[in-house]
Each structure stands twice: as structure tokens, then as C-alpha cells.
Amino acid sequence: MSVPDRARVTIADIAAEAGVSVPTVSRVLNGRTDVAASTRVRVTHLLQKHDYQRRGLGRTTQANLIDLVFNDLDSPWAVEIIRGVEDVAHEAGVGTVVSAIHNQPTSEQRWWQNVQSRASDGIILVTSHLHPKLQAEVHRFLPTVVVDPSGLPSYDVPTIGATNWAGGLSAIEHLVGLGHRRIAIITGPPRLQCSRARLDGYRAGLEAADLQVDPDLIHTGDFYHESGFAGGKKFLGLSNPPTAVFASSDQMAFGVYEAARQHGLRVPSDLSVVGFDDLPEAPWMSPPLTTVRQPIAEMGMLAARTLLRLVRGEPMETLRVELATQFIVRESTAAPR
């Protein structure tokens, strides 16, 4: 296969002519050492032959500006990520542009045009679902870091996450330890890797306690209050309702509180509730929420530090980092009646 003319050459074109994968070409571009010498020579030759240069490489000056991109911004979780990124960016003298793309193709393209026009140094994508072709183009032009990836990253970019499986497991171990045997879960969107990991931790916790996974006690939510309320109503309407609910986000746990209130039940006397995130509101709920602390701000800080290292051309020791979760016991859980 021959590569198209220079004006249209892409990282995928280079990979196809070299007979390697796109991530392999990316590793060569990023100066990674885990590429066979012969492959590196072949890819480097093609990059030079077609005068391929990723945006940002070879520049003598930097814009001192990074882009932070979310699907949506209407969440306390997003605010914590922004806080972490900006703490590091401000210290480094770098500005931050925050955007939301709302999973709409026209919004994605408009955002990308804006990024190109302002010459950012790099991009942090948070649980992003960019179209694969656009994601490839973004990665081709700018250093990129992904926070809480929706799945296994399609391209060879650093990702920052949390130990979601271990967090889910710790929630169930706590509830089982209190004596609960009917434990429900409200999950996040199945397309997100963090949602699937928390659900797997829930299942592992039940299996370790020799408890059956009851499909009636699994409800799919979206991390927001309304879906937590809907899941809580569904569970409490069962003929054999659960004595405890593990909500895969604090916001959904707050929704379960309201469902319990409308059913005339008290937390934790009648229903124990565990959340996930440890948002700033969690200690101020009535009762204060037992939850899995996810180091959200720290994830933003690490993403910013990693991106600034990429911008400076420093090699990455690892492409996947998971920060530890911590189980926080407050007053929303108790032994079942």
C-alpha cells in the first residue's frame, strides 16, 4: 500500500504502509523504548519520507494552554476534576480551557476546530466518547491523556483511573460484615469501564460471601440523582426488598435517600445505603453518607502532570495508572433489623 500525498497523510496511513498497528507508530512518535529496533527504523523512515510531523513536535515555543474536555459539566464530580487540573496548571503557569461536547458529532467537530485555532499544547479527555476517527486525529496532532476511559483506550495514550473493582468489593464486604444478605446495586452506564468494574466488584463480594447474584437487585443508572431515585423505588417496591443498596455514585445514593423517605423508611434503620465518590456533599447528608472515596481531584492533578510531561517530550514509565480508593464509614449503614 502507498501512503497518500503529504497533505492527507495520517498516522493510520503510516501504520498501514509499515505493516504495523497505529499504537506502534504512536509509540515511535512518543519516543517509547518498547518497539523492536527494526520496526522503529522502518516507521521512522516512513515518517521522514512523508514529512509527517505531529502538531507540537519540533515547536520551539509552547502556547502554555491545555484543553480539558468533558461529555457534560453538570456534576460535582466534574468540578473536582477541574479543581485538580487547575491546581497543577496554575502552578506551572499554564492556562486551562474547559469544554463540554455532549456526545454530539457537530459539537465534537466545533470543539476540535476551536482547539486547532487556539493552538493548545495538549488535551485531557474525561470519560470521552469521541468518534474513533476524530479521536485518531486528536491523538495525531496533540499530546493526549484520558481520565476514567470509557473502555480500553483505542490508541496508545496515558490513562488515569481509580481502583473501581476494589472499591465495589469493599462496599459489599462492609455490608456483608454488618449482616446484610439482600444487597442491591445501582450501576452506572454500562459503556463506561468504571461502571463495569464496580459491578464486577459487587458480584465478587457477593460470591465471596456465598450469596447469589439476584438480577432483580441490579438496576442500571446514569450516575445522577434521578436514576438513583428510580432504582431505589424499584427495589423498595419488590415483595422481598433489599436491606441495603450500593449506589455506584454518591449522587445516585442521594436519590435512594429520597426513595426511602417517600416509602416511609429511615436510613439506616430500615435501609443501609453506600455511595461511591465521596463528594463534598457526602458528609453533610442526613445521615452522613458511607461511601467509597475516589480520589477525584488527585486524578485531575495526575492527568495534568502527565500531560505536561508529554508536552515536554518526557518518556512515560507506564500508560495506565489507577489511584487507590478508600472506604469511608459514616452513618448511613447499620446492621439490618
C-alpha positions in Angstrom: 0.0 0.0 0.0 1.2 3.5 -0.7 0.6 6.5 1.5 -1.5 9.3 0.1 0.1 12.7 -0.6 1.6 14.7 2.3 -1.5 16.9 2.8 -3.6 14.0 3.7 -1.2 11.6 5.4 -2.4 10.2 8.7 -0.9 8.1 11.4 -3.1 5.2 10.1 -1.6 5.6 6.6 1.9 5.3 8.1 0.9 2.3 10.1 -0.6 0.6 7.0 2.5 1.1 4.8 4.8 0.0 7.6 2.7 -3.1 8.3 2.2 -2.3 12.0 -0.6 -1.1 14.2 -1.5 2.5 14.9 -0.4 2.2 18.6 3.1 1.1 17.4 3.5 4.2 15.2 2.3 6.2 18.2 5.0 4.6 20.4 7.7 5.6 17.9 6.3 9.1 17.8 6.3 9.3 21.6 9.9 8.0 21.9 8.8 4.8 23.7 11.5 2.1 24.0 9.2 -0.9 23.8 9.4 -1.1 20.0 11.7 -3.5 18.1 14.7 -1.8 16.6 13.8 -2.9 13.0 10.3 -1.7 13.4 11.4 1.7 14.8 13.7 2.2 11.8 11.0 1.3 9.3 8.4 3.6 10.9 10.9 6.4 11.3 11.9 6.2 7.7 8.3 6.5 6.6 7.6 9.4 8.9 10.6 11.2 7.4 9.8 10.2 3.8 6.3 11.6 4.0 7.4 14.6 6.2 4.9 13.6 8.9 5.1 15.8 12.0 2.6 15.7 14.8 1.5 19.1 15.9 3.6 20.2 18.8 6.6 18.3 17.8 9.5 20.4 16.8 8.0 23.6 18.1 10.4 26.0 19.9 7.6 27.7 21.9 4.6 26.5 23.7 1.1 28.1 24.0 1.0 27.4 27.8 -2.6 26.3 27.3 -4.2 22.9 27.7 -7.8 21.7 27.0 -9.9 19.8 29.5 -12.8 18.1 27.8 -15.9 16.5 29.4 -19.1 15.0 28.0 -21.1 17.1 30.4 -20.3 19.6 33.1 -23.4 19.4 35.3 -21.8 17.2 38.0 -19.9 17.8 41.2 -17.5 15.1 40.0 -16.5 17.3 37.0 -15.9 20.2 39.4 -13.5 18.1 41.4 -11.6 17.1 38.3 -11.4 20.7 37.2 -10.1 21.7 40.6 -7.3 19.1 40.4 -6.2 20.0 36.9 -6.2 23.7 37.5 -4.1 23.4 40.7 -1.3 21.8 38.7 -1.8 24.0 35.6 -1.7 27.3 37.6 1.4 26.2 39.4 3.1 25.5 36.1 1.9 28.8 34.6 -0.4 27.1 32.1 -4.0 28.1 31.3 -6.9 25.7 31.1 -9.8 25.8 28.6 -12.8 23.7 29.8 -15.2 22.3 27.3 -18.3 20.0 27.1 -19.0 18.2 23.9 -22.3 16.4 24.9 -21.6 13.4 22.7 -22.9 15.2 19.6 -20.9 15.0 16.3 -21.5 18.6 15.4 -20.4 19.7 18.9 -17.3 17.5 18.7 -16.3 19.0 15.3 -16.9 22.5 16.5 -14.8 21.9 19.6 -12.0 20.4 17.6 -11.9 23.4 15.2 -11.7 25.7 18.3 -8.8 23.7 19.7 -6.9 23.9 16.5 -7.5 27.6 16.2 -6.1 28.4 19.7 -3.0 26.2 19.5 -3.3 24.3 22.7 -0.3 22.3 23.9 -2.3 19.2 24.8 -5.7 17.7 25.8 -7.2 15.9 28.8 -10.3 13.9 27.8 -12.6 12.9 30.7 -14.7 9.8 30.1 -14.8 10.9 26.5 -16.7 9.2 23.7 -15.2 11.0 20.7 -15.9 9.4 17.3 -13.0 7.0 16.6 -11.8 8.9 13.5 -11.8 12.2 15.4 -10.0 10.6 18.4 -7.3 9.4 16.0 -7.0 12.8 14.5 -6.8 14.4 18.0 -4.1 12.0 19.1 -2.2 12.6 15.9 -2.0 16.3 16.4 -1.7 16.8 20.2 -0.4 15.0 23.3 -3.5 13.4 25.0 -4.3 12.0 28.4 -7.6 10.2 29.2 -9.2 10.3 32.6 -11.6 7.4 33.5 -11.7 5.9 30.0 -15.0 4.6 28.7 -13.3 1.4 27.7 -9.9 0.1 26.7 -8.2 3.1 25.0 -8.2 2.8 21.2 -4.8 4.5 20.9 -1.6 4.5 22.8 -2.3 7.3 25.3 -1.8 7.5 29.1 -5.0 6.9 31.1 -5.8 7.8 34.7 -8.4 6.0 36.7 -9.2 4.6 40.1 -9.4 1.1 41.6 -13.1 0.8 40.9 -13.3 -3.0 41.3 -11.7 -2.9 44.7 -14.0 -0.1 45.7 -17.1 -2.0 44.8 -15.8 -5.1 46.6 -15.1 -3.1 49.8 -18.7 -1.7 49.8 -20.1 -5.2 49.7 -17.7 -6.6 52.3 -18.7 -3.8 54.6 -22.4 -4.5 54.2 -22.0 -8.3 54.4 -20.0 -7.7 57.6 -22.9 -5.9 59.1 -25.1 -8.9 58.4 -26.9 -7.8 55.2 -27.8 -10.6 52.8 -30.2 -8.8 50.4 -27.9 -6.2 48.8 -28.9 -4.3 45.7 -26.8 -2.2 43.3 -27.5 0.7 41.1 -24.8 0.7 38.4 -23.5 3.5 36.1 -23.8 3.4 32.3 -22.6 0.0 31.1 -20.4 1.7 28.3 -18.1 3.1 31.0 -15.3 0.9 32.2 -15.6 2.3 35.8 -19.3 1.2 35.9 -18.5 -2.4 34.8 -15.6 -2.6 37.3 -17.8 -1.5 40.2 -20.5 -4.0 39.2 -17.8 -6.8 39.0 -16.6 -5.8 42.5 -20.2 -6.1 43.7 -20.6 -9.6 42.2 -17.2 -10.7 43.6 -18.2 -9.5 47.1 -21.5 -11.5 47.0 -19.8 -14.6 45.6 -17.1 -14.4 48.4 -19.9 -14.5 50.9 -21.7 -17.4 49.2 -24.6 -15.1 48.2 -26.4 -15.4 44.9 -26.4 -12.5 42.5 -30.1 -11.7 42.1 -30.9 -9.9 38.7 -33.9 -8.2 40.4 -31.4 -6.4 42.7 -29.4 -4.8 39.8 -30.6 -1.5 38.3 -28.8 0.5 35.6 -28.4 4.2 36.3 -26.5 7.1 34.9 -24.7 8.4 38.0 -27.3 11.2 38.5 -29.9 11.7 41.3 -32.9 10.7 39.2 -31.7 7.3 38.3 -30.8 6.6 41.9 -34.3 7.6 42.9 -35.8 5.4 40.2 -33.6 2.4 41.3 -34.5 2.9 44.9 -38.2 3.0 44.2 -37.9 -0.2 42.1 -36.1 -2.1 44.8 -38.4 -0.9 47.7 -41.4 -2.0 45.6 -40.3 -5.6 45.5 -42.1 -8.2 47.5 -38.8 -9.1 49.1 -36.9 -5.7 49.1 -33.2 -5.4 49.9 -32.0 -4.3 53.3 -29.0 -2.4 51.7 -28.3 -0.6 48.4 -24.9 0.1 46.9 -25.1 3.1 44.6 -22.3 3.4 42.1 -22.1 7.2 42.7 -22.9 9.5 45.6 -25.5 11.4 43.5 -27.4 8.1 43.0 -27.1 7.4 46.7 -28.8 10.7 47.4 -31.6 9.6 45.1 -32.0 6.4 47.1 -32.3 8.5 50.3 -35.3 10.3 48.8 -36.9 7.0 47.6 -36.6 5.6 51.1 -38.2 8.8 52.6 -41.1 8.5 50.2 -41.6 4.9 51.3 -41.7 6.0 54.9 -38.3 4.3 55.6 -35.4 5.6 57.5 -31.7 5.4 56.6 -30.0 3.3 58.1 -32.6 1.9 60.5 -34.7 0.4 57.6 -32.3 0.6 54.7 -28.5 0.9 54.6 -27.0 3.0 51.7 -23.5 3.1 50.4 -22.3 5.5 47.7 -19.2 5.9 45.6 -17.0 9.1 45.1 -17.1 10.9 48.5 -18.3 14.2 47.0 -18.0 17.2 49.3 -21.8 16.9 50.0 -21.5 13.3 51.3 -20.6 14.2 54.9 -23.4 16.8 55.1 -26.2 14.5 54.1 -28.7 13.4 56.7 -27.4 10.9 57.7 -23.8 11.4 56.5 -23.2 9.0 53.7 -21.0 5.9 53.9 -19.1 5.8 50.6 -16.1 4.7 48.6 -13.7 7.6 48.3 -12.5 8.1 44.8 -9.5 10.5 44.6 -11.2 12.6 42.0 -9.2 15.8 42.4 -6.0 13.8 42.6 -6.9 12.1 39.3 -7.2 15.5 37.7 -3.8 16.6 39.2 -2.1 13.4 37.9 -3.7 13.9 34.5 -2.4 17.4 34.3 1.1 16.4 35.4 1.2 13.6 32.9 0.1 15.8 30.1 2.7 18.4 30.9 5.4 15.7 30.8 4.2 14.7 27.4 4.3 18.2 26.2 7.9 18.5 27.3 8.7 15.2 25.5 9.5 13.2 28.6 9.0 9.4 28.3 6.2 7.7 30.2 7.1 4.8 32.6 3.5 3.4 32.3 0.4 4.2 30.3 -2.2 3.1 32.8 -2.3 4.5 36.4 -5.1 3.6 38.9 -5.2 5.5 42.1 -6.4 3.7 45.2 -10.0 4.1 46.5 -10.7 4.2 50.3 -13.8 3.1 52.1 -15.3 5.8 54.4 -17.7 4.7 57.1 -20.3 7.2 58.2 -23.8 6.9 59.5 -25.8 5.6 56.5 -25.1 1.9 57.2 -26.1 -0.3 60.1 -27.0 -3.9 60.8 -30.3 -5.0 59.3 -33.3 -5.4 61.5 
